[in-house]
């Protein structure tokens, strides 16, 4: 499993993931658990691998 998420894509995913996770603290009731969706972009940004990118043969990493 090689990395397929580039640097700019990683930064965007991590920031977006943290922003969505903040909904856990902002929203009330059962609606706040939608913030857990933020784990998906956060984890894919941290591990530099996106399963959907592999499925569609997308690679945003710079070629070495």
GIQUI-V259450 format. One record per pair of residues at least 12 apart in sequence whose C-alpha atoms are under 10 Angstrom apart, sorted by the first residue. I is the first residue (numbers start at 1). J is the second residue. Records with the same first field share a line. If there is no record, write none. Layout:
# GIQUI-V259450
I=J, J
This chain:
# GIQUI-V259450
1=48, 49, 50, 51, 54
2=47, 48, 49, 50, 54
3=44, 47, 48, 49, 50, 54, 59, 60, 61
4=44, 47, 48, 49, 50, 51, 53, 54, 57, 58, 59, 60, 61, 62
5=44, 45, 46, 47, 48, 49, 50, 53, 58, 59, 60, 61, 62
6=45, 48, 49, 59, 60, 61, 62
7=45, 48, 60, 61, 62
8=45, 60, 61
9=44, 45, 48, 60, 61
10=41, 42, 43, 44, 45, 46, 47, 48, 49, 60, 61
11=42, 45, 46
12=41, 42, 45
13=38, 39, 40, 41, 42, 43, 44, 45, 46, 48
14=38, 39, 40, 41, 42, 43, 44, 45, 46
15=38, 41, 42, 45
16=38, 39, 40, 41, 42, 45
17=35, 36, 37, 38, 39, 40, 41, 42, 43, 44, 45
18=35, 36, 38, 39, 41, 42
19=35, 38, 42
20=34, 35, 36, 37, 38, 39, 40, 41, 42
21=33, 34, 35, 36, 37, 38, 39, 40, 42
22=35, 36, 38
23=35, 36, 37, 38
24=36, 38
48=61
